[in-house]
Amino acid sequence: MKKPDPNYIAKLEQAIAKQYGKVAVQNPRGNWDDEKERDYLQQLKDLAKKENKIRQQSEKIEIDGVHVSKKTLSRNPVRTCSICETYSMKPEDDVYMSKFECCKRCYITWVEDREERWKSGWRPPPDN
């Protein structure tokens, strides 16, 4: 049986350092200090908060034997136009409802080309 070379690991490290640079073989703790440790621990805390928030949002609640996510229950979409007071289930009205709180028809009639005035609070008289 052949006797193992005691310098094999040192030669291997030298070859790796020559090929990839000294950074490839240095000890990972070599550049670590207290400030980096604090930053790392803060990043871990922030990550844990994000994961906890995601977990809470995806949590399911049982309602009449059906599991529904809390996120779905917390949504309260506005489906009634604040101007003409019509209820709309049309997907095309979603953009106008979320941005201008009115349906597409009222947007074309009252808001189009007057967005700044609308955003400042102007609304048409209630008799229209």
C-alpha positions in Angstrom: 0.0 0.0 0.0 1.2 3.4 -1.0 2.0 5.9 1.8 -0.2 9.1 1.6 1.5 12.3 0.8 1.4 14.7 3.9 1.7 17.7 1.6 -1.1 16.7 -0.7 -3.7 19.2 0.8 -1.2 22.1 0.7 -0.3 21.3 -2.9 -4.1 21.1 -3.7 -4.7 24.5 -2.1 -1.8 26.1 -3.9 -3.1 24.7 -7.3 -6.6 26.1 -6.5 -5.2 29.5 -5.5 -3.2 29.6 -8.6 -6.2 28.7 -10.8 -8.9 30.8 -9.0 -7.1 33.3 -6.8 -6.4 33.4 -3.1 -10.0 34.2 -2.2 -11.0 30.7 -3.2 -8.9 29.1 -0.5 -9.1 31.6 2.4 -11.0 30.9 5.6 -14.6 32.3 5.4 -14.2 33.8 8.9 -11.2 35.8 7.7 -13.1 38.9 6.6 -16.0 38.5 9.2 -16.3 41.2 11.9 -18.9 42.4 14.4 -20.5 44.8 12.0 -21.1 42.1 9.4 -22.5 39.9 12.1 -25.0 42.6 13.1 -26.0 43.2 9.5 -26.5 39.4 9.0 -28.6 39.1 12.1 -30.8 42.0 11.0 -31.2 40.5 7.6 -32.3 37.2 9.3 -34.9 39.1 11.3 -36.2 41.0 8.3 -36.5 37.7 6.4 -38.4 36.1 9.3 -40.9 39.0 9.3 -41.5 38.7 5.6 -42.0 34.9 5.8 -44.4 35.4 8.8 -46.4 37.9 6.9 -46.6 35.6 3.8 -47.6 32.7 6.1 -50.4 34.8 7.7 -51.7 35.9 4.3 -51.8 32.3 3.0 -53.5 31.1 6.2 -56.8 29.3 5.6 -60.0 29.8 7.5 -62.8 27.2 7.5 -66.2 28.7 6.6 -69.1 26.2 6.3 -66.7 23.3 5.6 -64.8 25.2 2.9 -61.2 26.4 3.5 -60.8 30.0 2.3 -57.6 32.1 2.5 -57.6 35.1 4.8 -56.1 37.1 1.9 -59.3 36.5 -0.2 -61.5 37.5 2.7 -59.6 40.7 3.4 -60.2 41.9 -0.2 -63.2 44.2 -0.5 -63.4 45.2 -4.2 -65.4 48.3 -5.1 -68.0 47.2 -7.7 -70.4 50.1 -7.5 -69.8 53.2 -9.5 -69.7 56.3 -7.3 -71.3 58.5 -10.0 -74.1 56.5 -11.7 -74.3 54.0 -8.8 -74.5 50.9 -11.1 -73.1 47.6 -10.0 -70.6 46.2 -12.5 -69.0 42.8 -12.8 -67.3 43.6 -16.1 -63.5 43.1 -16.1 -63.0 46.2 -18.2 -64.5 48.4 -15.4 -61.9 47.1 -12.9 -59.2 49.5 -14.0 -61.5 52.5 -13.9 -63.0 51.4 -10.5 -59.6 51.0 -8.9 -58.1 54.2 -10.3 -61.0 56.7 -10.6 -63.8 55.0 -8.6 -66.2 55.0 -11.5 -67.2 52.7 -14.3 -65.9 52.9 -17.9 -69.0 54.8 -19.1 -68.7 57.5 -16.4 -64.9 57.6 -17.1 -65.5 58.4 -20.8 -68.3 60.9 -19.9 -66.8 62.7 -16.9 -63.1 61.9 -16.4 -61.4 61.4 -19.8 -59.1 64.4 -20.6 -59.9 65.9 -17.1 -57.9 63.5 -14.9 -56.2 66.3 -12.9 -59.5 67.9 -12.1 -60.9 64.6 -11.1 -58.0 63.8 -8.9 -58.3 67.1 -7.2 -61.8 66.1 -6.0 -64.2 67.5 -8.6 -67.3 65.3 -9.2 -70.3 65.9 -11.5 -73.5 67.2 -9.9 -75.7 64.4 -8.4 -78.6 65.0 -10.8 -76.6 63.6 -13.8 
